[in-house]
Amino acid sequence: MAMDALARTADALAVTPLLNCLLREAADPAADTATDPPRRGGPAPYAVHRLRVSGRLLRVRPGHRPSAPELWTGRSWRSLRHAELVDLAVQEMYASTGRANPALAAEMAASRTAVQAVLAARARVAPPEDPWLRSEQALVMGHPYHPAPKARMGEGPAADWLRYAPEAYAQFPLVLLGVREDAVVEDGDTRALDTLGEAPPGYRLLPAHPWQLALSDRTTRVRTAFAEGRLVHLGITPGAARPTSSVRTLHVPGDAARTSGAGEVGNAGKAGEPGKAGDMFLKFSLDVRITNDIRRMRRHELLQVRRTDPVVTAAFAAMDGPASWLSDRGYRTVDGLFETCAVLVRDGLDRHLAPGSTAVLAAALAEGFPGNPLDRIGDPRPWWAAYLRCVVAPVLEAFARFGVVVECHLQNTLIAVDTHGTPVQSVFRDAEGAKTIPEMPRSAAWRRLVYCLVVNNLSEIAGALAHRFPGSAAALWAMARAEFERGGRLPALPDIKALLGSPTVPGKANLLSRWLRAEGTAPHYLPVPNPLTTAQTSERPRPRP
C-alpha cells in the first residue's frame, strides 16, 4: 500500500471511534438542516448533528461506522481529518467541563499514528492461518467508542511495541525466570506454568512477558531481585506465544510446553490426550496505558479474581446452555514484586470448544477480518437467532440463578461456529471483569450487564448485520426482544420487564471519562436509545445483491 493510501486508511480508521464518542456524548441530531439541502435526485448521504455546547454543526456519512466528518463554517462544509477532529473534540470537552487534558489530546494523536504503523506492519507479514487467532489479531481500529483505542503511550517508537502487538501479527517466545522458593507467592492452580520448562533446584518457574520485563528492568527493585538471587534468568520457551486482542494476554499452544505429565494438570491438557500439554492463556502485567487503564495486574484485582472465578466457573458448569467459561485458575508472582511479575493462568480453548467448531472473537465479527462468518450468510435472521441463543440466554441465566455478571463485551466473548459459520456456542473469559452479587449492589450489577450485553455486544453485531443487509435492523431487534422476553421468565429476573419498557439504556462515555480522568475509578455513563423498545415490528431484510 502506497504511503498516501496508508495515511488515508489510517485516518479513516482513527476517525470513526472518536467520531462515535463525539456523537454519543456531545451532540444531538440537528433539527435545522437548512445548511444541508437535498441533492438532486434525493437527500444528501449525510446526517447533521449539533454540538451541544458550542452549537457548531457537524455532518457525517451515517451507518454502522460513521465517517467523513465535515464542519459547517457558516458558508460551506469543511472536511475534517483526524487531527482536526481531535482539535474539535478538545475544544468541545473544554467548553463543556471547564477543564483541560492535554495528555488525552496527545493520546488521540498517538492512536492515529499507531494505526498507520500497524497497517504498514501488516502489509509485511502474513496473517495467522488459524481463523480464531486471525480474529484475535484483527482489531486494527479497536474499540469503536473510545477516543484513543490504539495509543501505546510513553513506549518509544513503533518498532519497540510492534513486535508485541497482536494487530501486527506478533509472535514471540516467553522469557523464563526462576523464582527462589522462599520468594514465590501464588494462589490457585498454577501447575500449568511448570510445563513450560525446567527450574533449577530451589527455584520455581515463572514465565515473563518480554515487553514487561524490558519495562521493569529499569526499576531498582527488579535489578535488586536478580542481584540477590531471588530471580534468575533461565532462557526462553522453545515455541512462540501469540498476543490476543487484549495485548497483555498471550495464547500458548500446547506444543510450546514440555509434555511430561502436562496433560494431567488441571485444564492444561486436552481431553483424551494424556501426556500432551494442552493450550493455555497467560495474562501478564503490562505497564502500558491501553484504552482506559495502565494494564498492571494489581494486588486487589488478583485477590478479587480468586474470589470471583470459582463462583463463575461453578455457575457455567451448572448450566445446560451452549456456553462455556475460561477459568482464571491461579496466579504466581514474586514477593516484593507482586504486581510487576504476576502471571495469571487461564484455561485454553482446547477443552472448551464444541466438537467440530471454530472459535472467533466477537469483536472481529463487527470490525471484519478474512474468514469472517458474516461474509458467508445470505439471510441474517437464522444466524442472528443462533447468536442470540448462544449469548443472551446464558448471560441472563448466570445473573438470575447465580448472581454472576459476565463482562460479555466483544473482546471477552468468543463465538464458536460450525462448518457453515453458524454460532453453536459462546465462550466467555476474564474473571477480573466479572462481578458477583452481593459483592456488587444488584442495581449497579444490572446496569453493568445491560451495558455490556445490549450496548457493547448486541448493538455492534446487529449493526454489522444491518450494514450487510439494509432494512434488516427492525427484524433483528424484534428477535432480540423476543429472546429477552424468554429470559424474563427466569425466576428472580424481574429486571427484564423494566428493560424492555425503558426508552434508554446506559452507554459508557469513554471520552468524558478519560477527559475527567475518571475512567479507572468511576466511569461516566449516559443514556442512549434502547434498541429493544423500538423493536415492536419486524421488516423482512433485503437479500444481498
N, C-alpha and C positions, 0 to 999 in steps of 0.2 A: 504494500500500500504506500503510495507516494506521501511525502511528508504533509503536503497541504490537505490531502484527503484524510490522513491520520488525524490532523488537528481538527478538521471539521467534524469527524466522527466523535472524537473525544469531547468536543464542545457540546455536541448534541446529547451525548450520554450524560454529561455532567449537568446540563441544564435541567433535565427532566426532574430529578429528585428535589432540587432547590425550588423549581417552579411549583411542584406539588406542595411543598411546605408553604410557600407564599400564598397559594390559592386556598389552602385549607385554613391557614392560621391568620392571614392578614388581609383577605379580600372577600368581596361579595360579588355575585353576578350583577352586572351593571344594568339598571333599568332603562337608562337613556343610551340608546345605541345610535344616536343621530350622527355620530362621528364615524360610524361603520355601516354606510348604506349598502343595501343589497347590490350584488353584482348582476350584470345582465345574465339572464338565464337561471337565476336562483340566488339564494342567500350566500354571503361570503362564508368560506370554510373557517370561520373564526368564532371564538366565544370571547366576549368582552367582560372584564372584571374591574371593579373599582377598589383600589386600596383604601382600607377603612380610615386610616389616619390622614394621609396626605391627600386623598381624593383623586390621585392620578389614575388614569385608565391604562389597563394592561390587557392586551388581547393575545390569545394563543390559539393554535390549532388544537382542538379538543380531541378527546379519545382516551383510550386506556393509558397512553403515555403522552400527556400534553407536550407540545413542542413549539418551536419558532415564536418565542415571545416578542411582542412589539409594544412600545410605549408611545402613547399619544402625546405629541409635543405642543398641541394647540393648533397645529397646521397640518400635520401628517403623522403617519405611523413610522416609528424608527425601530428597526430591528435591533435586538439586544443579544450580544454574545454573552458567554458565561461571565466574564469579568464585569460586564456592565450590569448583569442581573445580580451579581454579588453586591455591587455598589447600591443598587436599588433596594435590596434586602437590608443592607446595613442602615441605609437612611430610614427605611420604614420601621425597623426594630428600634432604632434610637429614638425616633419620634414617638413611638408607642410606649416605650419603657422609661425614657429619660436616662438610659444607661448605655455606655459604650462597651464593646467587646472586640477589640482589635485582634485578639487571638483567634476568635471564631472566623473572622474575615480571612485571616491567613490560612486557616484550615480549609475553608471553602475553595480558596485558590489552589491549595496544595492537593485537594481531592481531584480537581480538574487535571493538574499536572500528572498525578498518579495514574489516572485513566489513560492518558496518552502513553505513558511509559508501559503500562500493561498491554495496550494494543500493539505496541511495537514489539514487545517480548513475545506475545502470542503468535505474531507473524513469523517468528524464527523457530518455533518449537511445535512439534506435532502434538495434538491433544491426546489424552489417555484413550486407550482402546476400550476400557471398561466404561459402559454408559453411566453407571452410578457415579464413578469418580469424575467423569466428564461433566456431569451435572453439578457436583460439588464445587468444581473449579470453573464454573461458567459465569459467575456473577461479576461481570465487568462493571456494570452500572451500580449494582449493590442495592442497598435499602432504598426503595422508591420514595420514601417520605423522610429523608434525612438530608440536612444541608451539606454535609461533608462525608458521604459514606465511604470514600476511598482514601481519606487522608491518613498518612503514616507520619505523624508529626515528630520532628526532632531527631529523625533517624538517618540523616545524611542523604547522599544521592540515591537515586532509584536503584542503582546496582547493588547497594547494601541490603535492600529489602526484597528486591525482585526474586532473589534466589530462594526466598522462603514464602513467596506469595502464591496462594492457590490459583489466582486468576492468570498467573504466568506459567501454569502447569508445572509448578516446582515439585521436585522430589529430592530428598537428601537423607543421608544416614543420621541416626541419632548419636549423640555423644554419650558414651558410657562412663559413669563415675562410680567409684566405690565410696561408701559411707561407713566410717568406723561404727561398729555395732553399738557402742555406747552413745553415739550421736544420732541414731536412727529414730525418727518419730513417724509413726504410721497408725492407721486405723482402718478396719475393714479387711477385705480380701485383696491383698496386693501380690499374691504368689505369681500372677502372670508376668510381673516385672522380672522375676528370676529366670524366665525362659529366654531373655534377650541376650544373655552372655554368662560369663563366669566371673565371680568375685573372689579375690584372694581371701585366705583365712582371716577371720576377724572383721570382715567387711561385708556389707550388703550392697546389692546392685541398685543403682539409681540412674535411669536414663535422663538426659537433659536435652532440651531444645537448643540447637547450636546458636540460634539468634539470641535467646535469653541468656545463654552462657556468655556470649560475647558482650552483651549489655552489662551483665552483673560482674564480669571480670574486672570492671573498672572500680568496684567498691572494695573498701578496705576489709570488710568482714569476710568477703569471699576469698580474697587473697590470703587472709589470715587462716581460714579454714584449710586451705591447701598447704600452707606453710606448717601448720600444726599436725597435719596428717589426718584430720577429720574427714577430708575429702582427698581422693586420689584419682588421677586420670587412668582409664582402662582402655581407651581406644574408641572405636565407633562400631555400630552394628554393621554386619556384612550386607544387609539389604537396606533398601531405601524406605522411608516413610513418606506419606503424601499429605500435605495440609488440606483440610476440609474447608468449607465455607467460612468457618469461624476464625480461620488463620492459625490460632494457637492450639487447636485440636487436630492431632495428626492420626491418620489411619496407618496401622502397622499390619501388613498382611501376614498370614500365618507362616509363610515361608521365610519371614525375617527373623523368626525365633528358632532357637535350637530345639530339638524335638524330644529330648529325654523326659518322658513323663508329662510333657506340657499339656497333652490332651486331657489330663485328669484334673487340671487346675481350674476350678470354677467354670466359667463360660469361656475360658481361653481356648478350649478345644472344640472342634467341630463335631457335632453329633455323629456317631457312627464311625469315627476315625480316631480311636485311641492311639496315643503315641505321636500324633501330629498336632502341632500347635495351631490353634485357630487364630483368626484375626482379632484385633483389639483396637480400641481408640485410646489415645493418651492425651490428656488435657494438661497444659503447662501454664505457669505464669508467663506473661509476656509484657514487659514494662513499656508498652507502646499504646498510645491512645488510638483506639479503633471505634468509630462512631461515638458512643456516649461515655466511654469509660477507658481508664488505663486497665489493661487486661491482666491484672495481677490476681492470683488466687489468694484472697485474703483469709486470714485465720477463721474469722467468724463465718465466712461463706463455706469453708470446708467443713466446719463443725455442723453447720446447717444442712449441708448435703448428707452427712452421715445420719442425721435425724430424719431427713425427708425421703431419701432414696428407698429405704426399706418399706416405708408406707406405700410409696408409689409402685414399687415392684410387686408388693403383695396385692395391690388393687388390680393391676393388669393381669396378674396370674389368676385372679378370681373371676375375671370377665370372660365371656364366651365370644365376644365380637372379634372382627377382623383387625385387631390392633395388638401391638407389642411395645415393650418398653426396654430401652437400652440402659441397663443398670450402671450407675456410677458406684463401682464395688468397693473402692477404698482408695486411700492416698498414702504416699510415702514422701518424706522430706527429711530435712536436716535440722537438728536442734540448733537454734541461733540463726538459722536461715530459713525459717518455716515457710514464709511466703515466696521467697526468692527461688527456692529449689523444689517447690511442691510439684508433684505429678499425680494426676488423678487417673485411675484405671476404669475404663468404660467397656462394657460388652462390645464385641464386634458384631457384624451383621450375620455371620455365617449361621449361627444357631437360631436366628430370629425370623428369617425370611420364609414365606410360604414356598413350598417346593415348586420349582419351575418359574419363579417370579424374578423380576429385576427391580431393584430399588432405584428411585430417582429423587433428587432433592426437590421439595415442593416449590422453593423459591426459583429454581431454574425452570420449572414449568411456566412461570409467569414471565421471566426475563427472556427465556429462549436459549436453546443450545442444539447442536447437531444430534439428532436422535430423539428429540422431544416427542413424547407420545401424543401431544396435542396436534402435532403436524400430520398425524395419520388418521384422524377421525373425520367422518363425514357428517355426523349428526351429534351435536354436543350433549343432547339430553341423556342418552344412556351412559355416556362416560361420566357426566356430572352426577347422575344418580349413584353410580358406583363410588365416586369420590366422596359424596356426602355420607354414604353408609360407612365408609372406612374412617372418616374423620369426625363428623359431628356426633354420631351415636356414642362411640367410646369416650369422647371427651365429656359429654353430658353425663354419661353413666358414672365415670370416675368421680365427678363432682357430686352427683346426687347420692351415690351409695357409699363413697369413701371419703368425701370431703377433700378431694385432691384437685388442685388447679394445675392442669398441664399447660405449660407455656408453649402453646401449639402454634407459635408464629412460624413463618415459612422456612426459616433456617433451622428450626428444631423439628420439622416434620419431613419424614421420608415417606414416599408412596411406592409401594411395590405394585408393579403392573404385570399382567400376564403377557403371553406372546402376541396378543392383539393390541397391547398398550392400554388395556382396561385396568383400572385400580382394583386390587384384590385385598389389600392390606395397608394399614398405616403403621409406621414405626416412629415413636416419639423418643426424644432424648433431652438431656440436660436437667439434672436434679437441682442444680443451682437456681434455675429459673422456676422450677415447680414450687408450688406453695400448698400448705395444708391448713385446713380448719381444725382446731381453733387458733393455730399459731398466727393466722391472718384473719381479721374480722370477716364475717361472711359477706357483708356488703362490698368491702374492698376486693375480696376474692372473686366475687361475681363480676365486678367491673373489669377486673384484670382478664378474666376468662372471656368476657364478651369482646373486649378489645382484641385479644389475640386471635380468637376464633372468627368473629364476624368481620372486623375491620382489616386486620393484618392478613389473615389467611383467605377466607372465602371471597372477600371483595376482590383481592388480587387475582385469584384463579378464575372467578366469574368474569372479571374484566378481560382477562386474556382470551377466554372463550368468546365473549361478546365481540371482541375485536376481530376474531376469525369468522364469526357468524353474525353479521349485523342483524339486528332485530331480535336476537335471542335473549336479551337480558331479562325481560319480564318473565319469560318461561323459566329461566334458570333460577330466579329468585323465588318464584312461586314454588318450585321444587324444594328449595332450601327452607322456605317457610313450613312446608309440609313435614320436612324432616325434623324441624324444631318442635312442631306440634306433636309429633310422635314422642319426642323426648320429654314433652310436658306431661306425659302420662306416668313418668317415673315418680315413685314416692319421693317426698322431700325435695321436689323441684318446682315449687310454685312460681319461681322467677321467670319461667318461660312466658307465661301469660302477660306479665308486665313488659317483657322484652318485645313481644310481638305487637303490643299496643303502643309502644313508645315511638315518637317521631324521630328520636335521635339515639345514637349510641356513642360511647366515649371513644374519641380518637386522640392519639398521642400527638402532642405539639412539640416535636423534636427541635424545631428552630427556636421557639421561645424557651424551651427548657435549656438548650445549650447556650442561648444568649444570656440567660439569667444564671447560668452555671448551677442549675438545679437538677440536672439530668441524673446524677448518681444518688440523690437523696429523696427528692420529691418531684418527679417529673410531672409536668403540667399536662392535663387533658382538656379537651374542649369538645362540645357536642358536634357530631357530624350526622348528616341524614342517615336514617336507618333503612337500608335497602329491603329489610324484611317486612316493613309495614306497608310499603307500596306494592308488594308482590301479591296483589289480590287477583290479578288476571294474568293469563299466560298468552304468549304470542308465538305462533309457530315460526321457528327460525328459518331464514332463507338458507338453502343449501350452498355449499361452497361452489363458486363458479368453476 
